[in-house]
Amino acid sequence: MKLKFFAVIALVLSAAFFLTACGGGGEEESSGPEAVTIEVTQNDNYFGTTPDNADNPPKWEVNAGGQVAVQLQNNGTTEHNWAVIKMDATMPDTFDSEANGDLILKETGLIPAGDSFRESFVAPTEPGEYLVICTVAGHYPSMQGRLVVQ
C-alpha cells in the first residue's frame, strides 16, 4: 500500500515538473513589431495609379524594425525595381546606379515587364519617411514613393 502511495506521489510530482518546465502550453507573446505586407504597382514610369509621383508620391506604411513583405507587380512595358534610399541622403537630379549606388538602403532586383515579385526584409529601425525610387536609368524622379516607418 505504501509503495502504491509513493508511486502515485512520484508520478504527480513528475507531471507537475514536466508541465512547469514546458511552460504549461500557454500562448507566446509577440516579441517584435507586427509584420506588414505592402503591395506596389509599377507602371510605365510611375508607381501606383497616377503618373504624378514627383508631386504626389504613393506612401507605404511599415513598423520600425518590423518584418516587411513587398509584393511588386510590374504592369509597365519595361523592367523596374524598388529601392529604398538612406534617410536624409542628398539625391542628385537624376539617379545613376554606378555613381549613386551608395545611397541605397534596400533594393529589389529588376522585375521584367508583366512579372510580379515578392521579397521580405526588415524595415529600418529609425522612424521617418524614406524615399523609394526605381533606379532604372531615366525613371527617377518621375518614379518615386515614400516608405513611412512608424
C-alpha positions in Angstrom: 0.0 0.0 0.0 2.8 2.4 0.9 4.6 1.5 -2.4 1.5 2.5 -4.4 1.1 5.8 -2.5 4.8 6.7 -3.2 4.4 5.7 -6.8 1.4 8.0 -7.2 3.2 10.9 -5.5 6.2 10.4 -7.7 4.0 10.4 -10.8 2.2 13.5 -9.8 5.4 15.4 -9.0 7.0 14.3 -12.3 3.9 15.5 -14.2 4.0 18.9 -12.3 7.7 19.3 -13.0 7.2 18.5 -16.7 4.4 21.0 -17.2 6.3 23.7 -15.3 9.4 23.2 -17.4 7.4 23.3 -20.7 5.6 26.5 -19.7 2.2 24.8 -19.4 1.3 25.3 -23.1 0.3 28.9 -22.8 0.3 31.3 -25.8 3.5 33.0 -26.7 3.7 36.8 -26.7 4.9 38.6 -29.8 8.4 39.9 -29.2 8.6 42.4 -32.1 6.6 44.8 -34.3 3.8 43.4 -36.4 4.7 42.1 -39.8 3.3 44.1 -42.8 2.7 43.3 -46.4 2.8 46.2 -48.9 1.6 46.0 -52.4 3.4 48.0 -55.1 2.1 48.5 -58.6 4.7 49.6 -61.2 3.6 51.2 -64.4 5.5 52.6 -67.4 7.3 55.4 -65.4 5.4 55.7 -62.1 4.3 53.7 -59.0 0.7 53.4 -58.2 -2.4 54.6 -60.0 -1.4 58.2 -61.0 1.6 59.3 -63.0 2.4 62.3 -60.8 4.8 60.6 -58.3 7.1 63.6 -58.2 4.3 65.8 -56.7 2.1 63.1 -55.2 4.2 60.0 -54.3 2.4 56.9 -53.1 3.1 56.0 -49.5 3.6 52.6 -47.9 3.5 52.4 -44.1 5.6 49.9 -42.1 6.6 49.3 -38.5 10.1 50.3 -37.4 12.3 47.2 -37.2 9.4 45.0 -38.3 9.3 42.4 -41.0 8.1 43.7 -44.4 6.9 41.7 -47.4 6.8 43.8 -50.5 4.7 42.4 -53.3 5.6 44.1 -56.6 3.5 43.9 -59.8 5.2 45.4 -62.9 2.4 46.5 -65.3 4.8 48.5 -67.3 6.4 47.8 -70.7 10.0 47.9 -69.3 11.8 46.4 -66.3 11.6 48.2 -62.9 12.9 47.8 -59.4 12.0 49.2 -55.9 14.9 50.8 -54.0 14.7 52.5 -50.5 17.1 55.4 -50.2 19.0 56.1 -47.0 17.5 58.6 -44.6 18.5 62.2 -45.3 20.5 61.2 -48.4 21.2 64.1 -50.8 19.6 62.9 -54.1 21.0 64.0 -57.5 18.6 65.4 -60.1 18.9 62.1 -62.0 19.9 58.8 -60.5 22.9 56.8 -61.8 23.2 53.3 -60.3 27.0 53.2 -60.5 27.7 56.7 -59.3 24.9 56.8 -56.6 24.6 53.2 -55.5 25.9 54.1 -52.0 22.7 56.0 -51.4 20.6 52.8 -51.5 19.5 51.2 -48.2 17.5 48.3 -49.6 16.8 47.3 -53.2 14.9 44.5 -55.1 16.3 43.1 -58.2 14.9 44.1 -61.6 11.4 42.9 -62.4 10.7 42.3 -66.1 7.6 43.8 -67.7 4.5 41.9 -66.8 6.1 40.0 -64.0 5.5 40.0 -60.2 8.0 39.6 -57.4 7.8 39.2 -53.6 10.6 39.8 -51.2 10.8 40.2 -47.4 13.1 42.4 -45.5 13.4 44.1 -42.1 12.2 47.7 -42.0 14.6 50.4 -40.9 14.6 51.0 -37.1 14.7 54.8 -37.4 11.2 56.2 -37.9 10.6 58.7 -40.7 9.9 59.0 -44.4 12.3 57.2 -46.7 12.5 58.0 -50.4 11.7 55.0 -52.7 12.7 55.1 -56.3 13.1 53.0 -59.4 16.8 53.0 -60.2 16.4 52.2 -63.9 18.1 55.0 -65.9 15.6 57.9 -66.5 12.9 56.6 -64.2 13.8 58.9 -61.2 12.5 61.5 -60.3 9.2 60.7 -62.0 9.1 57.2 -60.5 9.2 57.6 -56.7 7.3 57.0 -53.5 7.7 57.1 -49.7 8.3 54.3 -47.2 6.8 55.7 -44.0 8.4 54.0 -41.0 6.5 54.4 -37.7 
